[in-house]
Amino acid sequence: MPTYEPNCDNCFKCIPCKGTGVVKRTRMDRGKAYYVDETCPTCRGVGGKPGAGHHNHR
């Protein structure tokens, strides 16, 4: 089974992180909101998943 390759036509980007592997989470501290980058829980930081069919990973 091949791994995820962003340039392959048969590999799919992860929807929550849009293929980057990182999602922004909003945190609150003393009434102020700030953003923290976290590893995407859906793809575990990979950025997507391989689909069915022929893969041309070069």
C-alpha distance matrix in Angstrom:
0.0 3.8 6.6 9.7 12.1 15.5 16.6 13.9 15.4 12.4 11.7 14.3 16.8 17.8 21.3 23.3 22.7 22.2 19.3 21.3 20.1 23.7 26.1 29.9 31.7 35.5 37.5 41.3 43.7 47.4 47.3 45.2 41.7 39.2 35.5 33.0 29.5 26.9 23.2 21.7 21.3 18.9 16.1 17.5 18.3 15.0 16.4 14.0 10.7 8.2 9.7 9.6 10.6 10.6 9.7 12.4 11.9 15.1
3.8 0.0 3.8 6.7 8.5 12.1 13.1 10.7 12.9 10.6 9.5 12.4 14.6 16.1 19.7 21.8 20.7 19.9 16.7 18.6 17.8 21.6 24.2 27.9 30.2 33.9 36.1 39.9 42.2 46.0 45.8 43.5 39.9 37.3 33.5 31.0 27.4 25.2 21.6 20.2 20.5 18.2 15.0 16.4 16.4 12.8 14.0 12.0 9.3 6.7 9.2 10.1 10.6 9.8 7.6 9.7 8.4 11.6
6.6 3.8 0.0 3.8 6.5 9.9 11.8 10.4 12.9 11.0 8.6 10.9 12.2 13.4 17.1 18.8 17.4 16.9 13.6 15.1 14.1 17.9 20.6 24.4 26.6 30.4 32.5 36.3 38.6 42.4 42.2 39.8 36.3 33.6 29.9 27.3 23.7 21.5 17.9 16.7 17.3 15.3 11.8 13.0 12.7 9.1 10.5 9.0 7.1 6.1 9.6 11.7 12.9 12.4 9.6 11.2 9.1 12.0
9.7 6.7 3.8 0.0 3.8 6.5 9.0 8.1 10.6 9.2 6.0 7.8 8.6 10.2 14.0 15.8 14.2 13.4 10.0 11.9 11.5 15.3 17.9 21.7 24.2 27.9 30.3 34.0 36.5 40.2 39.8 37.3 33.8 31.1 27.3 25.1 21.4 19.6 16.2 14.7 15.8 13.6 10.1 12.0 11.1 7.3 7.5 5.9 5.1 5.0 8.6 11.7 13.0 12.7 9.7 11.0 9.0 11.9
12.1 8.5 6.5 3.8 0.0 3.8 5.6 5.6 8.9 8.9 6.4 8.6 9.2 11.8 15.2 17.2 15.2 13.6 10.1 11.9 12.6 16.2 19.0 22.5 25.4 29.0 31.6 35.3 37.7 41.4 40.9 38.1 34.6 31.7 27.9 26.0 22.2 21.0 17.9 16.7 18.5 16.4 13.0 14.7 13.0 9.3 8.8 8.0 8.2 7.6 10.4 13.2 13.6 12.5 9.0 9.0 6.7 9.1
15.5 12.1 9.9 6.5 3.8 0.0 3.8 5.6 8.2 9.3 6.8 7.7 7.3 10.4 13.2 15.4 13.1 10.8 7.7 9.8 11.5 14.8 17.3 20.6 23.7 27.1 29.9 33.6 36.1 39.7 38.9 36.1 32.5 29.7 25.9 24.4 20.7 20.1 17.4 16.0 18.3 16.2 13.2 15.3 13.0 10.0 8.0 7.8 9.3 9.5 11.7 14.8 15.3 14.4 11.2 11.0 9.2 11.0
16.6 13.1 11.8 9.0 5.6 3.8 0.0 3.8 6.6 9.0 8.0 9.8 10.2 13.7 16.2 18.7 16.6 13.8 11.1 13.1 15.2 18.4 20.8 23.9 27.2 30.5 33.4 37.0 39.5 43.1 42.2 39.2 35.6 32.8 29.2 27.8 24.1 23.7 21.2 19.8 22.1 19.9 16.9 19.0 16.8 13.6 11.8 11.3 12.1 11.2 12.8 15.2 14.8 13.2 10.1 8.8 7.7 9.0
13.9 10.7 10.4 8.1 5.6 5.6 3.8 0.0 3.8 5.5 5.6 8.5 10.3 13.8 16.4 19.3 17.8 15.3 12.6 15.2 16.7 20.2 22.4 25.8 28.8 32.2 35.1 38.8 41.4 45.0 44.1 41.3 37.7 35.0 31.3 29.8 26.2 25.3 22.5 20.7 22.4 19.7 16.8 19.3 17.8 14.3 12.7 11.1 10.7 8.8 9.7 11.6 11.0 9.5 6.5 6.2 6.3 8.9
15.4 12.9 12.9 10.6 8.9 8.2 6.6 3.8 0.0 3.8 5.7 8.0 10.4 14.0 16.0 19.4 18.5 15.6 13.7 16.9 18.5 21.8 23.5 26.7 29.7 32.9 36.0 39.6 42.5 46.0 44.8 42.2 38.4 36.1 32.4 31.2 27.8 26.9 24.2 21.9 23.4 20.4 18.0 21.0 19.8 16.5 14.4 12.2 11.6 9.5 8.9 10.4 9.7 9.0 7.5 8.1 9.6 12.2
12.4 10.6 11.0 9.2 8.9 9.3 9.0 5.5 3.8 0.0 3.8 6.6 10.0 13.1 15.3 18.7 18.3 15.9 14.0 17.3 18.2 21.6 23.2 26.7 29.3 32.7 35.7 39.3 42.2 45.8 44.7 42.3 38.6 36.3 32.6 31.2 27.8 26.4 23.4 20.9 21.8 18.6 16.3 19.4 18.9 15.5 13.9 10.9 9.2 6.5 5.2 6.7 6.7 7.1 6.2 8.5 10.0 13.3
11.7 9.5 8.6 6.0 6.4 6.8 8.0 5.6 5.7 3.8 0.0 3.8 6.8 9.7 12.5 15.6 14.9 12.9 10.6 13.9 14.4 17.9 19.7 23.2 25.8 29.3 32.2 35.8 38.7 42.3 41.3 38.9 35.2 32.9 29.1 27.6 24.1 22.7 19.6 17.2 18.3 15.2 12.7 15.7 15.1 11.7 10.1 7.1 5.9 4.3 5.0 8.2 9.4 9.8 7.9 9.9 9.9 13.3
14.3 12.4 10.9 7.8 8.6 7.7 9.8 8.5 8.0 6.6 3.8 0.0 3.8 6.5 8.8 12.1 11.9 9.9 8.4 12.1 12.6 15.8 16.9 20.4 22.8 26.2 29.2 32.8 35.8 39.3 38.2 35.9 32.1 30.0 26.3 25.0 21.8 20.4 17.7 14.9 15.9 12.6 10.8 14.3 13.8 11.1 8.6 5.5 5.4 6.1 6.5 10.1 12.1 13.2 11.6 13.6 13.4 16.6
16.8 14.6 12.2 8.6 9.2 7.3 10.2 10.3 10.4 10.0 6.8 3.8 0.0 3.8 6.2 9.1 8.3 6.1 4.8 8.6 9.5 12.3 13.4 16.8 19.4 22.7 25.8 29.4 32.4 35.8 34.7 32.3 28.5 26.3 22.7 21.5 18.2 17.2 14.8 12.0 13.7 10.9 9.2 12.5 11.4 9.4 6.0 4.3 6.7 8.9 10.1 13.8 15.8 16.7 14.6 16.0 15.1 17.8
17.8 16.1 13.4 10.2 11.8 10.4 13.7 13.8 14.0 13.1 9.7 6.5 3.8 0.0 3.8 5.9 5.9 5.4 5.2 8.2 7.9 10.2 10.7 14.2 16.4 19.8 22.8 26.3 29.4 32.9 31.8 29.6 25.9 23.8 20.2 18.9 15.9 14.5 12.1 8.9 10.3 7.4 6.5 9.9 9.5 8.6 5.6 4.4 7.2 10.4 11.8 15.5 18.1 19.4 17.5 19.2 18.0 20.7
21.3 19.7 17.1 14.0 15.2 13.2 16.2 16.4 16.0 15.3 12.5 8.8 6.2 3.8 0.0 3.9 5.7 5.1 7.2 9.8 10.0 11.1 10.4 13.2 15.2 18.1 21.4 24.8 28.1 31.4 29.9 27.9 24.1 22.5 19.1 18.4 16.0 15.0 13.5 10.0 11.3 8.7 9.3 12.5 12.2 12.0 8.9 8.2 10.7 13.6 14.3 17.8 20.4 22.0 20.4 22.1 21.3 23.9
23.3 21.8 18.8 15.8 17.2 15.4 18.7 19.3 19.4 18.7 15.6 12.1 9.1 5.9 3.9 0.0 3.8 5.8 8.2 9.3 8.8 8.7 7.0 9.7 11.4 14.4 17.6 21.0 24.3 27.6 26.3 24.2 20.5 18.9 15.5 14.9 12.7 11.7 10.8 7.5 8.9 7.5 8.9 11.2 11.0 12.0 9.4 9.9 12.8 16.2 17.4 21.0 23.8 25.2 23.4 24.9 23.7 26.1
22.7 20.7 17.4 14.2 15.2 13.1 16.6 17.8 18.5 18.3 14.9 11.9 8.3 5.9 5.7 3.8 0.0 3.8 5.5 5.6 5.6 5.6 5.2 8.5 11.2 14.5 17.5 21.1 24.1 27.5 26.5 24.0 20.3 18.1 14.4 13.4 10.5 9.9 8.9 6.3 9.2 8.5 8.5 10.1 8.7 9.8 7.0 8.9 12.4 15.8 17.6 21.3 23.8 24.7 22.4 23.5 21.8 23.8
22.2 19.9 16.9 13.4 13.6 10.8 13.8 15.3 15.6 15.9 12.9 9.9 6.1 5.4 5.1 5.8 3.8 0.0 3.8 5.7 7.6 8.6 8.7 11.5 14.5 17.4 20.7 24.2 27.2 30.6 29.2 26.6 22.9 20.7 17.1 16.5 13.6 13.5 12.3 9.9 12.6 11.0 10.4 12.7 11.0 10.9 7.2 8.4 11.9 14.7 16.1 19.8 21.9 22.7 20.4 21.2 19.9 21.9
19.3 16.7 13.6 10.0 10.1 7.7 11.1 12.6 13.7 14.0 10.6 8.4 4.8 5.2 7.2 8.2 5.5 3.8 0.0 3.8 5.7 8.2 9.9 13.1 16.2 19.6 22.5 26.2 28.9 32.4 31.5 28.8 25.1 22.5 18.8 17.5 14.1 13.6 11.6 9.6 12.4 10.9 9.0 11.1 8.8 7.8 4.1 5.9 9.6 12.3 14.4 18.1 19.9 20.3 17.6 18.3 16.6 18.5
21.3 18.6 15.1 11.9 11.9 9.8 13.1 15.2 16.9 17.3 13.9 12.1 8.6 8.2 9.8 9.3 5.6 5.7 3.8 0.0 3.8 5.5 8.1 11.0 14.4 17.7 20.4 24.0 26.4 30.0 29.3 26.4 22.9 20.0 16.2 14.6 11.1 11.0 9.4 8.6 12.1 11.7 9.8 10.6 7.5 7.7 5.2 8.5 12.2 15.1 17.6 21.4 23.2 23.2 20.3 20.6 18.3 19.7
20.1 17.8 14.1 11.5 12.6 11.5 15.2 16.7 18.5 18.2 14.4 12.6 9.5 7.9 10.0 8.8 5.6 7.6 5.7 3.8 0.0 3.8 6.9 10.4 13.1 16.8 19.1 22.9 25.2 28.9 28.5 25.9 22.4 19.6 15.8 13.6 9.9 8.6 6.1 5.3 8.7 8.9 6.9 6.9 3.9 5.4 4.4 7.9 11.2 14.5 17.4 21.1 23.3 23.7 20.8 21.6 19.1 20.8
23.7 21.6 17.9 15.3 16.2 14.8 18.4 20.2 21.8 21.6 17.9 15.8 12.3 10.2 11.1 8.7 5.6 8.6 8.2 5.5 3.8 0.0 3.8 6.8 9.7 13.2 15.5 19.2 21.5 25.2 24.8 22.1 18.7 15.8 12.0 9.8 6.2 5.5 4.7 5.0 8.8 10.1 9.4 8.7 6.3 9.0 8.0 11.3 14.7 18.2 20.8 24.6 26.9 27.4 24.5 25.2 22.8 24.3
26.1 24.2 20.6 17.9 19.0 17.3 20.8 22.4 23.5 23.2 19.7 16.9 13.4 10.7 10.4 7.0 5.2 8.7 9.9 8.1 6.9 3.8 0.0 3.8 6.4 10.0 12.7 16.4 19.1 22.7 21.9 19.5 15.8 13.4 9.7 8.2 5.7 5.4 6.3 5.5 8.6 10.0 10.7 10.5 9.2 11.9 10.5 13.1 16.4 20.0 22.2 25.9 28.5 29.4 26.8 27.8 25.7 27.4
29.9 27.9 24.4 21.7 22.5 20.6 23.9 25.8 26.7 26.7 23.2 20.4 16.8 14.2 13.2 9.7 8.5 11.5 13.1 11.0 10.4 6.8 3.8 0.0 3.8 6.7 9.6 13.1 15.8 19.3 18.4 15.8 12.1 9.7 6.0 5.5 4.6 6.3 8.8 8.9 11.5 13.3 14.4 13.9 12.6 15.6 14.1 16.8 20.2 23.8 25.9 29.6 32.2 33.0 30.4 31.3 29.1 30.6
31.7 30.2 26.6 24.2 25.4 23.7 27.2 28.8 29.7 29.3 25.8 22.8 19.4 16.4 15.2 11.4 11.2 14.5 16.2 14.4 13.1 9.7 6.4 3.8 0.0 3.8 6.4 10.0 13.0 16.5 15.7 13.6 10.0 8.3 5.5 5.2 6.3 7.0 10.0 10.1 11.6 14.0 15.8 15.0 14.5 17.8 16.8 19.1 22.2 26.0 27.9 31.6 34.4 35.5 33.1 34.2 32.1 33.8
35.5 33.9 30.4 27.9 29.0 27.1 30.5 32.2 32.9 32.7 29.3 26.2 22.7 19.8 18.1 14.4 14.5 17.4 19.6 17.7 16.8 13.2 10.0 6.7 3.8 0.0 3.8 6.8 10.1 13.3 12.1 10.0 6.5 5.7 4.6 6.4 9.0 10.4 13.7 13.9 15.2 17.5 19.5 18.8 18.3 21.6 20.4 22.7 25.9 29.6 31.4 35.0 37.8 39.0 36.7 37.7 35.6 37.3
37.5 36.1 32.5 30.3 31.6 29.9 33.4 35.1 36.0 35.7 32.2 29.2 25.8 22.8 21.4 17.6 17.5 20.7 22.5 20.4 19.1 15.5 12.7 9.6 6.4 3.8 0.0 3.8 6.7 10.1 9.8 8.2 5.6 5.4 6.0 7.0 10.4 11.5 15.0 15.9 16.8 19.6 21.6 20.3 20.1 23.6 23.0 25.4 28.4 32.2 34.2 37.8 40.7 41.8 39.4 40.4 38.2 39.7
41.3 39.9 36.3 34.0 35.3 33.6 37.0 38.8 39.6 39.3 35.8 32.8 29.4 26.3 24.8 21.0 21.1 24.2 26.2 24.0 22.9 19.2 16.4 13.1 10.0 6.8 3.8 0.0 3.8 6.6 6.1 5.5 4.6 6.5 8.8 10.4 14.0 15.2 18.8 19.7 20.3 23.1 25.3 24.0 23.8 27.4 26.7 29.1 32.1 35.9 37.8 41.3 44.3 45.5 43.1 44.2 41.9 43.5
43.7 42.2 38.6 36.5 37.7 36.1 39.5 41.4 42.5 42.2 38.7 35.8 32.4 29.4 28.1 24.3 24.1 27.2 28.9 26.4 25.2 21.5 19.1 15.8 13.0 10.1 6.7 3.8 0.0 3.8 5.5 5.3 6.5 7.9 10.8 12.0 15.8 17.1 20.8 22.2 22.9 26.0 27.9 26.3 26.0 29.6 29.3 31.9 34.9 38.6 40.7 44.3 47.2 48.3 45.8 46.7 44.2 45.6
47.4 46.0 42.4 40.2 41.4 39.7 43.1 45.0 46.0 45.8 42.3 39.3 35.8 32.9 31.4 27.6 27.5 30.6 32.4 30.0 28.9 25.2 22.7 19.3 16.5 13.3 10.1 6.6 3.8 0.0 3.8 5.6 8.5 10.7 14.1 15.7 19.5 20.9 24.6 25.9 26.6 29.6 31.6 30.0 29.8 33.4 32.9 35.5 38.5 42.3 44.3 47.9 50.8 51.9 49.4 50.3 47.9 49.3
47.3 45.8 42.2 39.8 40.9 38.9 42.2 44.1 44.8 44.7 41.3 38.2 34.7 31.8 29.9 26.3 26.5 29.2 31.5 29.3 28.5 24.8 21.9 18.4 15.7 12.1 9.8 6.1 5.5 3.8 0.0 3.8 6.7 9.9 13.3 15.7 19.4 21.1 24.7 25.6 26.4 29.0 31.3 30.1 29.8 33.3 32.4 34.8 37.9 41.6 43.4 47.0 49.9 51.1 48.7 49.6 47.5 48.9
45.2 43.5 39.8 37.3 38.1 36.1 39.2 41.3 42.2 42.3 38.9 35.9 32.3 29.6 27.9 24.2 24.0 26.6 28.8 26.4 25.9 22.1 19.5 15.8 13.6 10.0 8.2 5.5 5.3 5.6 3.8 0.0 3.8 6.6 10.3 12.9 16.6 18.8 22.5 23.5 24.8 27.4 29.3 28.2 27.4 30.8 29.9 32.5 35.7 39.4 41.3 45.0 47.7 48.7 46.2 46.9 44.7 45.9
41.7 39.9 36.3 33.8 34.6 32.5 35.6 37.7 38.4 38.6 35.2 32.1 28.5 25.9 24.1 20.5 20.3 22.9 25.1 22.9 22.4 18.7 15.8 12.1 10.0 6.5 5.6 4.6 6.5 8.5 6.7 3.8 0.0 3.8 7.0 10.0 13.5 15.7 19.3 20.1 21.5 23.9 25.8 24.9 24.1 27.4 26.3 28.8 32.1 35.7 37.6 41.2 44.0 45.0 42.5 43.3 41.1 42.4
39.2 37.3 33.6 31.1 31.7 29.7 32.8 35.0 36.1 36.3 32.9 30.0 26.3 23.8 22.5 18.9 18.1 20.7 22.5 20.0 19.6 15.8 13.4 9.7 8.3 5.7 5.4 6.5 7.9 10.7 9.9 6.6 3.8 0.0 3.8 6.8 10.3 12.9 16.6 17.8 19.6 22.2 23.6 22.4 21.3 24.6 23.6 26.4 29.8 33.4 35.5 39.2 41.8 42.6 39.9 40.5 38.2 39.3
35.5 33.5 29.9 27.3 27.9 25.9 29.2 31.3 32.4 32.6 29.1 26.3 22.7 20.2 19.1 15.5 14.4 17.1 18.8 16.2 15.8 12.0 9.7 6.0 5.5 4.6 6.0 8.8 10.8 14.1 13.3 10.3 7.0 3.8 0.0 3.8 6.7 9.5 13.1 14.2 16.4 18.8 20.0 19.0 17.6 20.9 19.8 22.7 26.1 29.7 31.8 35.6 38.1 38.8 36.2 36.8 34.4 35.6
33.0 31.0 27.3 25.1 26.0 24.4 27.8 29.8 31.2 31.2 27.6 25.0 21.5 18.9 18.4 14.9 13.4 16.5 17.5 14.6 13.6 9.8 8.2 5.5 5.2 6.4 7.0 10.4 12.0 15.7 15.7 12.9 10.0 6.8 3.8 0.0 3.8 6.3 10.0 11.8 14.0 16.8 17.7 16.1 14.8 18.3 17.8 20.8 24.1 27.7 30.2 33.9 36.5 37.1 34.3 34.9 32.4 33.6
29.5 27.4 23.7 21.4 22.2 20.7 24.1 26.2 27.8 27.8 24.1 21.8 18.2 15.9 16.0 12.7 10.5 13.6 14.1 11.1 9.9 6.2 5.7 4.6 6.3 9.0 10.4 14.0 15.8 19.5 19.4 16.6 13.5 10.3 6.7 3.8 0.0 3.8 7.0 9.0 11.8 14.3 14.6 13.1 11.3 14.6 14.2 17.4 20.7 24.3 26.9 30.6 33.0 33.5 30.6 31.2 28.6 29.8
26.9 25.2 21.5 19.6 21.0 20.1 23.7 25.3 26.9 26.4 22.7 20.4 17.2 14.5 15.0 11.7 9.9 13.5 13.6 11.0 8.6 5.5 5.4 6.3 7.0 10.4 11.5 15.2 17.1 20.9 21.1 18.8 15.7 12.9 9.5 6.3 3.8 0.0 3.8 6.2 8.4 11.4 11.9 9.9 8.9 12.5 12.7 15.7 18.6 22.2 24.9 28.6 31.2 31.9 29.1 30.0 27.5 29.0
23.2 21.6 17.9 16.2 17.9 17.4 21.2 22.5 24.2 23.4 19.6 17.7 14.8 12.1 13.5 10.8 8.9 12.3 11.6 9.4 6.1 4.7 6.3 8.8 10.0 13.7 15.0 18.8 20.8 24.6 24.7 22.5 19.3 16.6 13.1 10.0 7.0 3.8 0.0 3.8 6.2 8.9 8.6 6.2 5.3 9.0 9.8 12.6 15.3 18.9 21.7 25.3 27.9 28.5 25.8 26.9 24.3 26.0
21.7 20.2 16.7 14.7 16.7 16.0 19.8 20.7 21.9 20.9 17.2 14.9 12.0 8.9 10.0 7.5 6.3 9.9 9.6 8.6 5.3 5.0 5.5 8.9 10.1 13.9 15.9 19.7 22.2 25.9 25.6 23.5 20.1 17.8 14.2 11.8 9.0 6.2 3.8 0.0 3.8 5.5 5.9 5.2 5.3 8.2 8.1 10.1 12.8 16.5 19.0 22.6 25.4 26.4 24.0 25.4 23.2 25.3
21.3 20.5 17.3 15.8 18.5 18.3 22.1 22.4 23.4 21.8 18.3 15.9 13.7 10.3 11.3 8.9 9.2 12.6 12.4 12.1 8.7 8.8 8.6 11.5 11.6 15.2 16.8 20.3 22.9 26.6 26.4 24.8 21.5 19.6 16.4 14.0 11.8 8.4 6.2 3.8 0.0 3.8 5.8 5.0 7.4 9.9 10.4 11.3 13.1 16.8 19.0 22.3 25.5 26.9 24.8 26.7 24.7 27.2
18.9 18.2 15.3 13.6 16.4 16.2 19.9 19.7 20.4 18.6 15.2 12.6 10.9 7.4 8.7 7.5 8.5 11.0 10.9 11.7 8.9 10.1 10.0 13.3 14.0 17.5 19.6 23.1 26.0 29.6 29.0 27.4 23.9 22.2 18.8 16.8 14.3 11.4 8.9 5.5 3.8 0.0 3.8 5.8 8.1 9.2 8.9 8.7 10.1 13.8 15.5 18.8 22.1 23.8 22.0 24.1 22.6 25.3
16.1 15.0 11.8 10.1 13.0 13.2 16.9 16.8 18.0 16.3 12.7 10.8 9.2 6.5 9.3 8.9 8.5 10.4 9.0 9.8 6.9 9.4 10.7 14.4 15.8 19.5 21.6 25.3 27.9 31.6 31.3 29.3 25.8 23.6 20.0 17.7 14.6 11.9 8.6 5.9 5.8 3.8 0.0 3.9 5.5 5.5 5.9 5.9 7.4 11.1 13.6 17.0 20.0 21.2 19.0 20.9 19.1 21.7
17.5 16.4 13.0 12.0 14.7 15.3 19.0 19.3 21.0 19.4 15.7 14.3 12.5 9.9 12.5 11.2 10.1 12.7 11.1 10.6 6.9 8.7 10.5 13.9 15.0 18.8 20.3 24.0 26.3 30.0 30.1 28.2 24.9 22.4 19.0 16.1 13.1 9.9 6.2 5.2 5.0 5.8 3.9 0.0 3.8 5.7 7.7 9.0 10.5 13.9 16.8 20.1 22.9 23.8 21.4 23.0 20.7 23.0
18.3 16.4 12.7 11.1 13.0 13.0 16.8 17.8 19.8 18.9 15.1 13.8 11.4 9.5 12.2 11.0 8.7 11.0 8.8 7.5 3.9 6.3 9.2 12.6 14.5 18.3 20.1 23.8 26.0 29.8 29.8 27.4 24.1 21.3 17.6 14.8 11.3 8.9 5.3 5.3 7.4 8.1 5.5 3.8 0.0 3.8 5.7 8.4 10.8 14.1 17.3 20.8 23.2 23.6 20.7 21.8 19.2 21.0
15.0 12.8 9.1 7.3 9.3 10.0 13.6 14.3 16.5 15.5 11.7 11.1 9.4 8.6 12.0 12.0 9.8 10.9 7.8 7.7 5.4 9.0 11.9 15.6 17.8 21.6 23.6 27.4 29.6 33.4 33.3 30.8 27.4 24.6 20.9 18.3 14.6 12.5 9.0 8.2 9.9 9.2 5.5 5.7 3.8 0.0 3.8 5.8 7.8 10.7 14.1 17.6 19.7 19.9 17.0 18.0 15.4 17.5
16.4 14.0 10.5 7.5 8.8 8.0 11.8 12.7 14.4 13.9 10.1 8.6 6.0 5.6 8.9 9.4 7.0 7.2 4.1 5.2 4.4 8.0 10.5 14.1 16.8 20.4 23.0 26.7 29.3 32.9 32.4 29.9 26.3 23.6 19.8 17.8 14.2 12.7 9.8 8.1 10.4 8.9 5.9 7.7 5.7 3.8 0.0 3.8 7.3 10.3 13.2 16.9 19.0 19.3 16.5 17.5 15.4 17.6
14.0 12.0 9.0 5.9 8.0 7.8 11.3 11.1 12.2 10.9 7.1 5.5 4.3 4.4 8.2 9.9 8.9 8.4 5.9 8.5 7.9 11.3 13.1 16.8 19.1 22.7 25.4 29.1 31.9 35.5 34.8 32.5 28.8 26.4 22.7 20.8 17.4 15.7 12.6 10.1 11.3 8.7 5.9 9.0 8.4 5.8 3.8 0.0 3.8 7.0 9.5 13.3 15.6 16.4 14.1 15.8 14.3 17.1
10.7 9.3 7.1 5.1 8.2 9.3 12.1 10.7 11.6 9.2 5.9 5.4 6.7 7.2 10.7 12.8 12.4 11.9 9.6 12.2 11.2 14.7 16.4 20.2 22.2 25.9 28.4 32.1 34.9 38.5 37.9 35.7 32.1 29.8 26.1 24.1 20.7 18.6 15.3 12.8 13.1 10.1 7.4 10.5 10.8 7.8 7.3 3.8 0.0 3.8 6.5 10.0 12.7 13.8 11.9 14.3 13.3 16.6
8.2 6.7 6.1 5.0 7.6 9.5 11.2 8.8 9.5 6.5 4.3 6.1 8.9 10.4 13.6 16.2 15.8 14.7 12.3 15.1 14.5 18.2 20.0 23.8 26.0 29.6 32.2 35.9 38.6 42.3 41.6 39.4 35.7 33.4 29.7 27.7 24.3 22.2 18.9 16.5 16.8 13.8 11.1 13.9 14.1 10.7 10.3 7.0 3.8 0.0 3.8 6.9 9.1 10.1 8.4 11.2 10.8 14.5
9.7 9.2 9.6 8.6 10.4 11.7 12.8 9.7 8.9 5.2 5.0 6.5 10.1 11.8 14.3 17.4 17.6 16.1 14.4 17.6 17.4 20.8 22.2 25.9 27.9 31.4 34.2 37.8 40.7 44.3 43.4 41.3 37.6 35.5 31.8 30.2 26.9 24.9 21.7 19.0 19.0 15.5 13.6 16.8 17.3 14.1 13.2 9.5 6.5 3.8 0.0 3.8 6.6 8.8 8.5 11.9 12.6 16.4
9.6 10.1 11.7 11.7 13.2 14.8 15.2 11.6 10.4 6.7 8.2 10.1 13.8 15.5 17.8 21.0 21.3 19.8 18.1 21.4 21.1 24.6 25.9 29.6 31.6 35.0 37.8 41.3 44.3 47.9 47.0 45.0 41.2 39.2 35.6 33.9 30.6 28.6 25.3 22.6 22.3 18.8 17.0 20.1 20.8 17.6 16.9 13.3 10.0 6.9 3.8 0.0 3.8 7.0 8.4 12.1 13.7 17.4
10.6 10.6 12.9 13.0 13.6 15.3 14.8 11.0 9.7 6.7 9.4 12.1 15.8 18.1 20.4 23.8 23.8 21.9 19.9 23.2 23.3 26.9 28.5 32.2 34.4 37.8 40.7 44.3 47.2 50.8 49.9 47.7 44.0 41.8 38.1 36.5 33.0 31.2 27.9 25.4 25.5 22.1 20.0 22.9 23.2 19.7 19.0 15.6 12.7 9.1 6.6 3.8 0.0 3.8 6.5 9.9 12.4 15.8
10.6 9.8 12.4 12.7 12.5 14.4 13.2 9.5 9.0 7.1 9.8 13.2 16.7 19.4 22.0 25.2 24.7 22.7 20.3 23.2 23.7 27.4 29.4 33.0 35.5 39.0 41.8 45.5 48.3 51.9 51.1 48.7 45.0 42.6 38.8 37.1 33.5 31.9 28.5 26.4 26.9 23.8 21.2 23.8 23.6 19.9 19.3 16.4 13.8 10.1 8.8 7.0 3.8 0.0 3.8 6.7 9.6 12.7
9.7 7.6 9.6 9.7 9.0 11.2 10.1 6.5 7.5 6.2 7.9 11.6 14.6 17.5 20.4 23.4 22.4 20.4 17.6 20.3 20.8 24.5 26.8 30.4 33.1 36.7 39.4 43.1 45.8 49.4 48.7 46.2 42.5 39.9 36.2 34.3 30.6 29.1 25.8 24.0 24.8 22.0 19.0 21.4 20.7 17.0 16.5 14.1 11.9 8.4 8.5 8.4 6.5 3.8 0.0 3.8 5.9 9.4
12.4 9.7 11.2 11.0 9.0 11.0 8.8 6.2 8.1 8.5 9.9 13.6 16.0 19.2 22.1 24.9 23.5 21.2 18.3 20.6 21.6 25.2 27.8 31.3 34.2 37.7 40.4 44.2 46.7 50.3 49.6 46.9 43.3 40.5 36.8 34.9 31.2 30.0 26.9 25.4 26.7 24.1 20.9 23.0 21.8 18.0 17.5 15.8 14.3 11.2 11.9 12.1 9.9 6.7 3.8 0.0 3.8 6.2
11.9 8.4 9.1 9.0 6.7 9.2 7.7 6.3 9.6 10.0 9.9 13.4 15.1 18.0 21.3 23.7 21.8 19.9 16.6 18.3 19.1 22.8 25.7 29.1 32.1 35.6 38.2 41.9 44.2 47.9 47.5 44.7 41.1 38.2 34.4 32.4 28.6 27.5 24.3 23.2 24.7 22.6 19.1 20.7 19.2 15.4 15.4 14.3 13.3 10.8 12.6 13.7 12.4 9.6 5.9 3.8 0.0 3.8
15.1 11.6 12.0 11.9 9.1 11.0 9.0 8.9 12.2 13.3 13.3 16.6 17.8 20.7 23.9 26.1 23.8 21.9 18.5 19.7 20.8 24.3 27.4 30.6 33.8 37.3 39.7 43.5 45.6 49.3 48.9 45.9 42.4 39.3 35.6 33.6 29.8 29.0 26.0 25.3 27.2 25.3 21.7 23.0 21.0 17.5 17.6 17.1 16.6 14.5 16.4 17.4 15.8 12.7 9.4 6.2 3.8 0.0
